[in-house]
Amino acid sequence: MSERRTFWVENFGCRATQADGAALESDLAARGLGLSSDRADAQLVVVNTCTVTAEADRDARQTIRRIHRENPAAEILVTGCYAQRRPADLEALPGVRWVVGNSHKPLIGEVVAPQATGLVSISNASIPTPPLDYHGEIASGGVLLSDAYEQRALLTAPILDAGSDRSRPNLKIQDGCNNLCSFCIIPSVRGYSRSAPETFVLDEIRKLEDRYPEIVLTGINLGRWGRDLPGRPRFHQLLETVLEQAAVKKLRISSVEPMDWTGDLLRLMKAESRIAKHMHIPLQSGSDAVLKAMRRRYRARHYLDRVERARVAMPEASIGADVMVGFPGETDAQFEETRRLIEQSPLTYLHVFTFSAREGTPAATMDGQIPKPVKKERNRILRELIAQKKRRFEESLVGRRVEAVTLDRSTNESTSALTDNFLHVEVPGSLPAARLIGVTLTAPGKAEVA
């Protein structure tokens, strides 16, 4: 009996991409391939790319070249967002046999191991014609091109964060985005918004709930969950169903757009102790003029209304945001509007991004591109501001008792844990990972078992 063909999946980028990679691993294993213990020894290497920045593209190309040098006999299949956006760039790299866009990612198993199942083989006739004068043949080991907006499948599997936090699985329940923000390439590489059916979500949570005390629900535009399903259910209704029918101890909601933080969702989060008191609400800019140029669907007053309502409802909740500095045309006065909004708001942490032109987006060719030194200085200002706000928030909670999940980071002296309201703390003593415990906050970053 011949040994099983071995494979390795190399993931880049966001949690959605990581979830795609986990699903690919499961599919390839189910087709009889064996997961290799080392990338350098795998016969098939799947490179699951990101394309959110030019740096992400460069990292993917460098990794593909490195894989080929380390393991020249390996067949390389490149998929993900970069493969969707610029397949010809990747097909030209040494060692690459296939390039499969996101829209056909669920069919990768059939591409690399068609003999392992009874599925109908893919033919060129089934592949949407791409907007490029380039065509590949699967039969000859060529390139599969695709149209992201043809994608209807949602490829997902629970994932654990790489590295030191393997205590909280992330479950992707939504993919794609119908927003067309002028700076963002994601809709054109992940397609329209689509949702995992409620039955799928329940089944996956039930598989995880006995092993993990907290499950994180994620998506590209999570608040739009359900809008494409029969009856157009809302995200808060899914949460209600999960809480009624599953025994999961804690649900954490990842990023949700401002206008999707409805009154129903906020009321449910306030009332339900099994939903973590943690909200991530992308801001991007505090200037109405910049928000309009970004094609964001709210204005600064709408955003402030949402975060202030959230703070009144849940005084101890952690509220975070994404903010972009240096968008084309952003004046000093408009940046000051953003800084002032953040200063006055109840935000407790930020992810600050410096605008990076992404080819294929309207913002990449807009007038008024901001010099790098200016963008760097604006980034610094916001980081220093939020560091002060975060410190004050943590100090205000000293003496409070909260729930926390122990993380997979423990020494003889202490254990890392993540509180219900998204504070990373060190607890004295070595505790098992993936346990839900009560702690009393003793100082910023410190807690004791309650």
Backbone hydrogen bonds in HBPLUS format (Angstrom, degrees):
<---DONOR---> <-ACCEPTOR-->    atom                        ^
c    i                          cat <-CA-CA->   ^        H-A-AA   ^      H-
h    n   atom  resd res      DA  || num        DHA   H-A  angle D-A-AA Bond
n    s   type  num  typ     dist DA aas  dist angle  dist       angle   num
A0034-GLY N   A0005-ARG O   2.81 MM  29  6.04 163.5  1.84 149.4 155.0     1
A0043-GLN N   A0006-THR O   3.19 MM  37  5.28 132.2  2.43 105.9 117.7     2
A0044-LEU N   A0006-THR O   3.00 MM  38  6.29 134.5  2.22 138.8 152.4     3
A0007-PHE N   A0034-GLY O   2.88 MM  27  6.18 143.7  2.01 151.2 156.4     4
A0036-SER N   A0007-PHE O   2.82 MM  29  5.47 179.5  1.82 156.8 157.0     5
A0008-TRP N   A0044-LEU O   2.89 MM  36  6.39 133.2  2.11 150.2 164.4     6
A0046-VAL N   A0008-TRP O   2.80 MM  38  6.18 165.4  1.82 165.0 169.2     7
A0010-GLU N   A0046-VAL O   2.75 MM  36  6.06 169.0  1.76 171.4 175.3     8
A0048-ASN N   A0010-GLU O   2.79 MM  38  5.93 165.4  1.81 161.1 166.3     9
A0012-PHE N   A0048-ASN O   2.94 MM  36  6.09 133.7  2.16 168.6 173.3    10
A0018-GLN N   A0014-CYS O   3.02 MM   4  6.39 155.5  2.08 147.2 154.9    11
A0019-ALA N   A0015-ARG O   2.83 MM   4  6.06 152.9  1.90 148.4 155.0    12
A0020-ASP N   A0016-ALA O   2.99 MM   4  6.28 151.6  2.07 142.9 150.7    13
A0021-GLY N   A0017-THR O   2.93 MM   4  6.23 156.5  1.99 148.7 154.8    14
A0022-ALA N   A0018-GLN O   2.97 MM   4  6.30 151.1  2.05 146.7 154.2    15
A0023-ALA N   A0019-ALA O   3.05 MM   4  6.31 154.8  2.12 146.8 153.1    16
A0024-LEU N   A0020-ASP O   2.94 MM   4  6.27 150.6  2.03 148.1 156.8    17
A0025-GLU N   A0021-GLY O   2.98 MM   4  6.26 157.7  2.03 149.1 154.5    18
A0026-SER N   A0022-ALA O   3.13 MM   4  6.40 159.7  2.17 145.7 150.5    19
A0027-ASP N   A0023-ALA O   2.97 MM   4  6.20 157.4  2.03 148.0 154.2    20
A0028-LEU N   A0024-LEU O   2.91 MM   4  6.09 170.1  1.92 159.6 161.4    21
A0029-ALA N   A0025-GLU O   3.00 MM   4  6.11 159.3  2.04 147.9 154.0    22
A0030-ALA N   A0026-SER O   2.98 MM   4  6.13 151.1  2.06 141.7 149.8    23
A0031-ARG N   A0027-ASP O   3.10 MM   4  6.36 128.8  2.37 138.4 151.6    24
A0031-ARG N   A0028-LEU O   3.15 MM   3  5.07 135.0  2.36  93.0 105.6    25
A0033-LEU N   A0028-LEU O   3.14 MM   5  5.64 155.2  2.20 157.7 150.2    26
A0032-GLY N   A0029-ALA O   3.06 MM   3  5.30 160.5  2.09 110.5 113.7    27
A0041-ASP N   A0038-ASP O   3.08 MM   3  5.52 156.3  2.13 111.9 119.1    28
A0042-ALA N   A0039-ARG O   3.33 MM   3  5.36 155.7  2.39 102.7 109.5    29
A0075-GLU N   A0043-GLN O   2.90 MM  32  6.22 167.5  1.92 150.1 148.2    30
A0045-VAL N   A0075-GLU O   2.87 MM  30  6.25 163.7  1.90 161.0 164.9    31
A0077-LEU N   A0045-VAL O   2.91 MM  32  6.25 163.1  1.93 153.0 157.7    32
A0047-VAL N   A0077-LEU O   2.80 MM  30  6.21 161.6  1.84 159.7 166.2    33
A0079-THR N   A0047-VAL O   2.86 MM  32  6.11 169.0  1.87 155.9 157.3    34
A0049-THR N   A0079-THR O   2.92 MM  30  6.09 172.4  1.92 135.4 133.5    35
A0081-CYS N   A0049-THR O   3.14 MM  32  5.72 139.4  2.32 134.0 123.7    36
A0056-ALA N   A0053-THR O   3.15 MM   3  5.20 123.2  2.49  94.3 107.7    37
A0057-ASP N   A0053-THR O   3.28 MM   4  6.70 153.5  2.35 144.5 150.7    38
A0058-ARG N   A0054-ALA O   2.99 MM   4  6.28 160.8  2.02 149.6 154.7    39
A0059-ASP N   A0055-GLU O   2.88 MM   4  6.10 159.0  1.92 150.3 155.9    40
A0060-ALA N   A0056-ALA O   3.10 MM   4  6.32 156.0  2.16 145.0 150.7    41
A0061-ARG N   A0057-ASP O   3.06 MM   4  6.40 163.5  2.09 154.6 158.3    42
A0062-GLN N   A0058-ARG O   2.94 MM   4  6.15 166.6  1.96 155.6 159.4    43
A0063-THR N   A0059-ASP O   2.96 MM   4  6.11 155.2  2.03 145.8 152.7    44
A0064-ILE N   A0060-ALA O   2.96 MM   4  6.21 160.2  2.00 152.8 157.7    45
A0065-ARG N   A0061-ARG O   3.05 MM   4  6.32 162.8  2.08 152.5 156.6    46
A0066-ARG N   A0062-GLN O   2.96 MM   4  6.16 154.0  2.03 144.1 151.9    47
A0067-ILE N   A0063-THR O   2.82 MM   4  6.07 157.9  1.87 154.0 159.7    48
A0068-HIS N   A0064-ILE O   3.07 MM   4  6.29 159.9  2.11 147.5 152.4    49
A0069-ARG N   A0065-ARG O   3.00 MM   4  6.29 151.4  2.08 145.3 153.1    50
A0070-GLU N   A0066-ARG O   2.90 MM   4  6.10 166.0  1.92 155.5 159.1    51
A0071-ASN N   A0067-ILE O   2.80 MM   4  5.76 151.6  1.88 149.0 157.1    52
A0074-ALA N   A0071-ASN O   3.02 MM   3  5.65 161.2  2.06 122.4 128.2    53
A0076-ILE N   A0095-GLY O   3.36 MM  19  5.97 143.9  2.50 163.2 157.1    54
A0097-ARG N   A0076-ILE O   2.86 MM  21  5.59 163.3  1.89 148.8 154.0    55
A0098-TRP N   A0076-ILE O   3.33 MM  22  6.74 165.7  2.35 147.7 151.2    56
A0078-VAL N   A0098-TRP O   2.95 MM  20  6.29 165.0  1.98 146.8 148.4    57
A0100-VAL N   A0078-VAL O   2.84 MM  22  6.25 158.5  1.88 159.3 166.7    58
A0084-GLN N   A0080-GLY O   3.06 MM   4  6.34 137.8  2.25 142.2 154.3    59
A0085-ARG N   A0081-CYS O   3.03 MM   4  6.27 152.5  2.11 145.0 152.0    60
A0086-ARG N   A0082-TYR O   2.87 MM   4  5.87 177.4  1.87 161.6 162.1    61
A0089-ASP N   A0086-ARG O   3.21 MM   3  5.64 131.7  2.45 109.1 120.3    62
A0090-LEU N   A0087-PRO O   3.09 MM   3  5.36 121.9  2.45 101.7 115.3    63
A0091-GLU N   A0087-PRO O   2.94 MM   4  6.16 158.5  1.99 158.0 164.8    64
A0093-LEU N   A0090-LEU O   3.09 MM   3  5.47 161.0  2.13 112.0 117.9    65
A0096-VAL N   A0093-LEU O   3.36 MM   3  5.95 166.8  2.38 133.4 135.6    66
A0144-LEU N   A0099-VAL O   2.88 MM  45  5.58 134.8  2.08 136.3 150.5    67
A0104-HIS N   A0101-GLY O   3.08 MM   3  5.68 151.9  2.16 115.5 123.0    68
A0105-LYS N   A0102-ASN O   3.05 MM   3  4.85 166.4  2.07 104.3 108.2    69
A0107-LEU N   A0104-HIS O   2.95 MM   3  5.47 155.3  2.01 115.8 123.9    70
A0108-ILE N   A0105-LYS O   3.12 MM   3  5.42 166.7  2.14 121.2 120.9    71
A0110-GLU N   A0107-LEU O   3.02 MM   3  5.34 124.6  2.34 104.7 118.4    72
A0111-VAL N   A0107-LEU O   3.07 MM   4  6.43 140.2  2.23 145.1 157.1    73
A0111-VAL N   A0108-ILE O   2.92 MM   3  4.88 122.7  2.25  95.6 111.6    74
A0112-VAL N   A0108-ILE O   2.98 MM   4  6.28 161.7  2.01 165.7 167.4    75
A0113-ALA N   A0109-GLY O   2.87 MM   4  5.62 141.7  2.01 138.8 149.3    76
A0116-ALA N   A0113-ALA O   3.08 MM   3  5.65 163.3  2.11 118.0 123.3    77
A0126-SER N   A0123-SER O   2.94 MM   3  5.52 150.4  2.03 115.1 123.2    78
A0127-ILE N   A0124-ASN O   3.09 MM   3  5.27 164.3  2.12 109.7 114.6    79
A0140-SER N   A0137-GLU O   3.28 MM   3  5.53 136.7  2.48 100.9 111.1    80
A0142-GLY N   A0137-GLU O   2.74 MM   5  4.88 153.2  1.81 149.9 148.0    81
A0141-GLY N   A0138-ILE O   2.86 MM   3  4.96 164.4  1.89 113.9 116.8    82
A0150-GLU N   A0147-ASP O   2.92 MM   3  5.49 163.4  1.95 120.3 125.8    83
A0151-GLN N   A0148-ALA O   3.05 MM   3  5.50 160.5  2.09 112.1 118.4    84
A0159-ILE N   A0170-ASN O   2.97 MM  11  5.19 155.0  2.03 139.1 147.1    85
A0170-ASN N   A0159-ILE O   2.66 MM  11  5.19 159.3  1.71 154.1 161.0    86
A0216-VAL N   A0169-PRO O   2.91 MM  47  6.17 175.5  1.91 163.8 165.1    87
A0171-LEU N   A0216-VAL O   2.76 MM  45  6.05 169.6  1.77 172.8 175.2    88
A0218-THR N   A0171-LEU O   2.97 MM  47  5.87 167.6  1.99 137.1 137.6    89
A0173-ILE N   A0218-THR O   2.96 MM  45  6.23 160.1  2.00 169.5 163.3    90
A0196-ALA N   A0173-ILE O   2.85 MM  23  5.05 166.0  1.87 147.7 143.6    91
A0175-ASP N   A0194-ARG O   2.98 MM  19  5.54 160.7  2.02 158.4 164.1    92
A0194-ARG N   A0175-ASP O   2.87 MM  19  5.54 149.2  1.97 159.6 161.9    93
A0177-CYS N   A0191-GLY O   2.98 MM  14  6.48 154.2  2.04 158.5 154.1    94
A0184-CYS N   A0181-CYS O   3.18 MM   3  5.52 162.6  2.21 115.3 120.5    95
A0182-SER N   A0294-MET O   2.82 MM 112  4.99 153.5  1.89 123.1 131.3    96
A0363-ALA N   A0182-SER O   2.94 MM 181  5.34 163.8  1.97 144.4 139.1    97
A0188-SER N   A0185-ILE O   3.09 MM   3  5.75 129.2  2.36 117.6 129.6    98
A0189-VAL N   A0186-ILE O   2.97 MM   3  5.23 151.3  2.06 110.1 119.2    99
A0190-ARG N   A0186-ILE O   2.81 MM   4  5.80 137.2  2.00 162.8 175.3   100
A0191-GLY N   A0187-PRO O   2.93 MM   4  5.08 136.7  2.12 127.4 133.2   101
A0200-PHE N   A0197-PRO O   3.03 MM   3  5.33 122.0  2.38 105.0 119.1   102
A0201-VAL N   A0197-PRO O   3.12 MM   4  6.51 162.3  2.15 156.7 161.4   103
A0202-LEU N   A0198-GLU O   2.95 MM   4  6.21 166.8  1.97 157.4 160.4   104
A0203-ASP N   A0199-THR O   2.96 MM   4  6.11 162.2  2.00 145.8 151.1   105
A0204-GLU N   A0200-PHE O   2.93 MM   4  6.15 165.9  1.95 157.9 161.0   106
A0205-ILE N   A0201-VAL O   2.98 MM   4  6.17 161.9  2.02 151.9 157.1   107
A0206-ARG N   A0202-LEU O   2.95 MM   4  6.12 158.8  2.00 151.4 157.1   108
A0207-LYS N   A0203-ASP O   3.15 MM   4  6.41 139.7  2.32 140.5 150.8   109
A0207-LYS N   A0204-GLU O   3.19 MM   3  5.16 126.9  2.49  93.2 106.7   110
A0208-LEU N   A0205-ILE O   3.04 MM   3  5.13 135.2  2.25  98.9 111.5   111
A0209-GLU N   A0205-ILE O   2.88 MM   4  5.86 145.6  2.00 158.1 166.9   112
A0211-ARG N   A0208-LEU O   3.00 MM   3  5.58 140.1  2.16 116.4 127.4   113
A0212-TYR N   A0208-LEU O   3.05 MM   4  6.07 150.2  2.14 161.0 170.0   114
A0250-LYS N   A0213-PRO O   2.93 MM  37  6.03 116.1  2.35 149.3 165.8   115
A0215-ILE N   A0250-LYS O   2.98 MM  35  6.43 153.7  2.05 155.8 161.5   116
A0252-ARG N   A0215-ILE O   2.97 MM  37  6.22 157.2  2.02 149.1 150.6   117
A0217-LEU N   A0252-ARG O   2.90 MM  35  6.23 161.2  1.93 174.0 179.6   118
A0254-SER N   A0217-LEU O   3.12 MM  37  6.10 153.6  2.19 169.6 169.0   119
A0224-ARG N   A0221-ASN O   2.97 MM   3  5.85 163.5  1.99 128.7 134.0   120
A0225-TRP N   A0222-LEU O   2.95 MM   3  5.57 159.3  1.99 124.4 126.0   121
A0227-ARG N   A0224-ARG O   3.21 MM   3  5.95 173.1  2.21 144.5 146.1   122
A0229-LEU N   A0226-GLY O   3.06 MM   3  5.13 161.0  2.10 108.0 114.1   123
A0232-ARG N   A0229-LEU O   2.90 MM   3  5.24 158.6  1.95 136.7 138.9   124
A0237-GLN N   A0234-ARG O   3.00 MM   3  5.34 128.6  2.27 104.0 117.7   125
A0238-LEU N   A0234-ARG O   3.24 MM   4  6.73 146.1  2.36 147.5 157.0   126
A0238-LEU N   A0235-PHE O   3.09 MM   3  5.20 122.1  2.44  98.3 112.5   127
A0239-LEU N   A0235-PHE O   3.13 MM   4  6.51 160.0  2.17 153.2 158.0   128
A0240-GLU N   A0236-HIS O   3.01 MM   4  6.26 155.8  2.07 143.3 149.6   129
A0241-THR N   A0237-GLN O   3.05 MM   4  6.27 157.8  2.10 145.2 150.6   130
A0242-VAL N   A0238-LEU O   2.92 MM   4  6.19 164.5  1.94 157.4 161.4   131
A0243-LEU N   A0239-LEU O   2.95 MM   4  6.13 166.0  1.97 154.2 157.7   132
A0244-GLU N   A0240-GLU O   3.01 MM   4  6.16 143.6  2.15 142.0 151.9   133
A0245-GLN N   A0241-THR O   2.90 MM   4  6.01 153.3  1.97 153.4 160.1   134
A0246-ALA N   A0242-VAL O   2.83 MM   4  5.38 138.6  2.00 150.3 153.5   135
A0251-LEU N   A0274-ARG O   2.71 MM  23  6.11 158.5  1.76 164.1 171.7   136
A0276-ALA N   A0251-LEU O   2.83 MM  25  6.09 165.6  1.85 162.9 167.3   137
A0256-VAL N   A0280-HIS O   3.05 MM  24  6.34 164.1  2.07 175.3 171.4   138
A0260-ASP N   A0257-GLU O   2.98 MM   3  5.46 154.3  2.05 117.5 125.9   139
A0261-TRP N   A0258-PRO O   3.14 MM   3  5.64 166.2  2.16 114.2 118.1   140
A0266-LEU N   A0262-THR O   3.01 MM   4  6.29 165.7  2.03 155.3 158.8   141
A0267-ARG N   A0263-GLY O   2.91 MM   4  6.03 160.5  1.95 149.7 155.2   142
A0268-LEU N   A0264-ASP O   3.04 MM   4  6.17 157.6  2.10 144.3 150.2   143
A0269-MET N   A0265-LEU O   3.00 MM   4  6.20 162.6  2.03 149.0 153.9   144
A0270-LYS N   A0266-LEU O   2.95 MM   4  6.12 159.4  1.99 149.1 154.6   145
A0271-ALA N   A0267-ARG O   3.02 MM   4  6.14 158.7  2.07 146.9 152.3   146
A0272-GLU N   A0268-LEU O   2.96 MM   4  5.88 146.6  2.08 151.9 159.3   147
A0275-ILE N   A0272-GLU O   3.22 MM   3  5.77 167.9  2.23 116.2 118.7   148
A0278-HIS N   A0276-ALA O   2.89 MM   2  5.52 132.3  2.12 106.4  91.7   149
A0318-SER N   A0277-LYS O   3.20 MM  41  6.59 157.3  2.26 144.9 143.4   150
A0279-MET N   A0318-SER O   2.89 MM  39  6.30 164.7  1.91 164.0 168.2   151
A0320-GLY N   A0279-MET O   2.81 MM  41  6.27 162.5  1.84 158.1 163.6   152
A0281-ILE N   A0320-GLY O   2.77 MM  39  6.08 165.4  1.80 155.6 150.4   153
A0283-LEU N   A0322-ASP O   2.96 MM  39  5.58 151.2  2.04 141.5 150.2   154
A0284-GLN N   A0322-ASP O   2.73 MM  38  5.68 165.9  1.75 144.0 146.1   155
A0324-MET N   A0284-GLN O   2.96 MM  40  4.85 167.7  1.98 118.0 122.1   156
A0291-LEU N   A0287-SER O   2.89 MM   4  6.13 165.6  1.91 157.3 161.8   157
A0292-LYS N   A0288-ASP O   2.93 MM   4  6.08 153.7  2.00 146.0 152.6   158
A0293-ALA N   A0289-ALA O   3.11 MM   4  6.38 156.6  2.17 141.5 147.5   159
A0294-MET N   A0290-VAL O   2.83 MM   4  6.07 143.0  1.96 148.7 160.1   160
A0296-ARG N   A0291-LEU O   2.98 MM   5  5.30 170.8  1.99 159.5 157.8   161
A0295-ARG N   A0292-LYS O   3.01 MM   3  4.98 148.6  2.11  99.5 109.5   162
A0302-HIS N   A0299-ARG O   2.90 MM   3  5.33 124.0  2.22 110.3 125.0   163
A0303-TYR N   A0299-ARG O   3.11 MM   4  6.48 158.1  2.15 156.1 162.8   164
A0304-LEU N   A0300-ALA O   2.96 MM   4  6.23 170.8  1.97 158.0 159.6   165
A0305-ASP N   A0301-ARG O   3.02 MM   4  6.10 152.7  2.09 139.7 147.2   166
A0306-ARG N   A0302-HIS O   3.15 MM   4  6.47 155.9  2.21 148.5 153.5   167
A0306-ARG N   A0303-TYR O   3.06 MM   3  5.27 115.5  2.49 100.6 115.3   168
A0307-VAL N   A0303-TYR O   3.07 MM   4  6.44 168.3  2.09 163.5 164.9   169
A0308-GLU N   A0304-LEU O   2.91 MM   4  5.89 157.1  1.96 149.5 156.1   170
A0309-ARG N   A0305-ASP O   3.01 MM   4  6.05 155.0  2.07 142.9 149.8   171
A0310-ALA N   A0306-ARG O   2.98 MM   4  6.19 153.1  2.05 145.7 153.5   172
A0311-ARG N   A0307-VAL O   2.96 MM   4  6.17 152.8  2.04 141.0 147.8   173
A0312-VAL N   A0308-GLU O   3.02 MM   4  6.24 160.4  2.06 148.6 153.2   174
A0313-ALA N   A0309-ARG O   3.03 MM   4  6.18 159.9  2.07 145.9 151.5   175
A0314-MET N   A0310-ALA O   2.88 MM   4  5.99 152.6  1.96 147.8 155.5   176
A0317-ALA N   A0314-MET O   3.06 MM   3  5.40 168.4  2.08 119.0 122.1   177
A0348-THR N   A0319-ILE O   2.71 MM  29  5.44 171.5  1.72 158.2 160.4   178
A0351-HIS N   A0321-ALA O   2.81 MM  30  6.21 149.0  1.90 157.9 165.5   179
A0323-VAL N   A0351-HIS O   2.97 MM  28  6.25 158.8  2.02 157.1 156.4   180
A0353-PHE N   A0323-VAL O   2.75 MM  30  6.05 169.9  1.76 167.8 171.1   181
A0325-VAL N   A0353-PHE O   2.83 MM  28  6.30 156.9  1.89 162.4 170.2   182
A0355-PHE N   A0325-VAL O   2.84 MM  30  5.92 168.8  1.85 176.7 172.8   183
A0330-GLU N   A0327-PHE O   2.90 MM   3  5.52 158.7  1.95 151.1 150.8   184
A0329-GLY N   A0368-GLY O   2.73 MM  39  4.40 153.3  1.80 135.1 126.2   185
A0335-PHE N   A0331-THR O   2.91 MM   4  6.21 157.3  1.97 151.1 157.3   186
A0336-GLU N   A0332-ASP O   2.92 MM   4  6.15 151.4  2.00 144.2 152.6   187
A0337-GLU N   A0333-ALA O   3.06 MM   4  6.42 139.6  2.23 137.8 148.1   188
A0338-THR N   A0334-GLN O   3.24 MM   4  6.64 150.7  2.34 142.7 149.3   189
A0338-THR N   A0335-PHE O   3.02 MM   3  5.10 116.9  2.43  96.9 112.1   190
A0339-ARG N   A0335-PHE O   2.89 MM   4  6.27 163.5  1.92 155.8 160.2   191
A0340-ARG N   A0336-GLU O   2.84 MM   4  5.95 163.5  1.87 150.1 154.5   192
A0341-LEU N   A0337-GLU O   2.98 MM   4  6.11 156.9  2.03 143.5 149.8   193
A0342-ILE N   A0338-THR O   3.02 MM   4  6.25 165.4  2.04 155.2 158.7   194
A0343-GLU N   A0339-ARG O   2.95 MM   4  6.16 158.5  2.00 147.4 153.9   195
A0344-GLN N   A0340-ARG O   2.97 MM   4  6.15 154.6  2.04 149.5 155.2   196
A0345-SER N   A0341-LEU O   2.93 MM   4  5.91 129.4  2.19 143.4 156.5   197
A0361-THR N   A0358-ARG O   3.02 MM   3  5.88 144.0  2.15 151.1 154.2   198
A0364-ALA N   A0361-THR O   3.12 MM   3  5.60 146.2  2.24 111.9 120.7   199
A0365-THR N   A0362-PRO O   3.25 MM   3  5.94 153.9  2.32 116.9 122.5   200
A0366-MET N   A0363-ALA O   3.30 MM   3  5.08 166.8  2.32 100.9 104.7   201
A0374-VAL N   A0371-PRO O   3.14 MM   3  5.51 123.5  2.48 106.6 120.0   202
A0375-LYS N   A0371-PRO O   3.13 MM   4  6.49 161.8  2.17 155.0 160.4   203
A0376-LYS N   A0372-LYS O   2.86 MM   4  6.05 161.9  1.89 160.0 165.2   204
A0377-GLU N   A0373-PRO O   3.05 MM   4  6.20 154.4  2.12 141.6 147.7   205
A0378-ARG N   A0374-VAL O   3.03 MM   4  6.28 160.2  2.07 151.8 156.8   206
A0379-ASN N   A0375-LYS O   2.97 MM   4  6.15 155.8  2.03 148.3 155.2   207
A0380-ARG N   A0376-LYS O   3.04 MM   4  6.29 158.4  2.09 145.1 150.6   208
A0381-ILE N   A0377-GLU O   3.02 MM   4  6.29 160.0  2.06 150.6 155.2   209
A0382-LEU N   A0378-ARG O   3.20 MM   4  6.44 164.6  2.22 151.3 153.8   210
A0383-ARG N   A0379-ASN O   3.02 MM   4  6.26 158.9  2.06 152.9 159.3   211
A0384-GLU N   A0380-ARG O   2.98 MM   4  6.18 162.0  2.02 155.8 159.9   212
A0385-LEU N   A0381-ILE O   3.04 MM   4  6.22 156.9  2.09 144.9 151.7   213
A0386-ILE N   A0382-LEU O   2.95 MM   4  6.13 169.6  1.96 153.9 155.8   214
A0387-ALA N   A0383-ARG O   3.04 MM   4  6.11 147.1  2.16 141.0 149.9   215
A0388-GLN N   A0384-GLU O   3.30 MM   4  6.54 151.8  2.38 143.9 149.4   216
A0389-LYS N   A0385-LEU O   3.15 MM   4  6.49 158.8  2.19 147.8 153.8   217
A0390-LYS N   A0386-ILE O   2.80 MM   4  5.90 161.3  1.84 150.8 155.8   218
A0391-ARG N   A0387-ALA O   3.08 MM   4  6.17 157.8  2.13 139.6 145.6   219
A0392-ARG N   A0388-GLN O   3.07 MM   4  6.33 162.2  2.10 149.7 153.9   220
A0393-PHE N   A0389-LYS O   2.98 MM   4  6.19 156.8  2.03 148.1 154.6   221
A0394-GLU N   A0390-LYS O   2.96 MM   4  6.21 164.8  1.98 154.8 158.0   222
A0395-GLU N   A0391-ARG O   2.94 MM   4  6.16 160.1  1.98 152.0 157.8   223
A0396-SER N   A0392-ARG O   2.99 MM   4  6.14 145.4  2.12 142.8 151.7   224
A0397-LEU N   A0394-GLU O   3.14 MM   3  5.38 150.1  2.23 103.9 112.8   225
A0398-VAL N   A0395-GLU O   3.33 MM   3  5.50 169.0  2.35 108.1 111.4   226
A0400-ARG N   A0397-LEU O   2.96 MM   3  5.53 160.2  1.99 143.4 144.7   227
A0399-GLY N   A0441-LEU O   2.67 MM  42  5.32 169.2  1.68 151.0 154.7   228
A0441-LEU N   A0400-ARG O   2.94 MM  41  5.67 161.1  1.98 165.3 165.4   229
A0402-VAL N   A0439-VAL O   2.87 MM  37  5.57 155.6  1.93 159.1 166.8   230
A0439-VAL N   A0402-VAL O   2.83 MM  37  5.57 169.5  1.84 170.2 173.5   231
A0420-ASP N   A0403-GLU O   2.72 MM  17  5.44 144.5  1.84 159.0 151.6   232
A0404-ALA N   A0437-ILE O   2.78 MM  33  5.39 146.8  1.89 158.2 165.9   233
A0437-ILE N   A0404-ALA O   2.83 MM  33  5.39 166.8  1.84 162.0 165.0   234
A0405-VAL N   A0418-LEU O   2.85 MM  13  5.29 158.9  1.89 145.0 145.6   235
A0418-LEU N   A0405-VAL O   2.91 MM  13  5.29 157.8  1.96 145.3 149.9   236
A0406-THR N   A0435-ARG O   2.91 MM  29  5.31 159.0  1.96 147.7 154.1   237
A0434-ALA N   A0406-THR O   2.88 MM  28  5.23 149.6  1.97 136.2 134.2   238
A0407-LEU N   A0416-SER O   2.87 MM   9  5.55 179.8  1.87 147.0 147.1   239
A0416-SER N   A0409-ARG O   2.96 MM   7  5.55 171.2  1.97 171.0 173.5   240
A0411-THR N   A0414-SER O   2.84 MM   3  5.39 168.6  1.85 165.7 169.6   241
A0429-GLY N   A0413-GLU O   2.70 MM  16  4.94 163.0  1.73 125.6 122.3   242
A0415-THR N   A0427-VAL O   2.77 MM  12  5.14 151.3  1.85 146.8 156.8   243
A0427-VAL N   A0415-THR O   2.80 MM  12  5.14 167.8  1.81 150.3 154.3   244
A0417-ALA N   A0425-VAL O   2.89 MM   8  5.41 150.0  1.98 159.6 163.4   245
A0425-VAL N   A0417-ALA O   2.95 MM   8  5.41 167.8  1.97 154.7 158.7   246
A0419-THR N   A0423-LEU O   2.93 MM   4  5.16 168.3  1.95 143.0 146.3   247
A0422-PHE N   A0419-THR O   2.89 MM   3  5.11 142.6  2.03 123.0 117.9   248
A0426-GLU N   A0445-GLY O   2.98 MM  19  6.17 146.8  2.09 129.6 134.0   249
A0447-ALA N   A0426-GLU O   3.13 MM  21  6.07 148.3  2.24 155.5 147.3   250
A0450-ALA N   A0438-GLY O   2.79 MM  12  5.25 168.3  1.80 124.7 128.1   251
A0440-THR N   A0448-GLU O   2.74 MM   8  5.30 156.5  1.80 154.7 162.7   252
A0448-GLU N   A0440-THR O   2.94 MM   8  5.30 152.9  2.01 142.4 150.2   253
A0442-THR N   A0446-LYS O   3.11 MM   4  5.57 156.2  2.17 119.8 126.8   254
A0446-LYS N   A0443-ALA O   2.80 MM   3  5.02 161.5  1.83 141.9 138.2   255
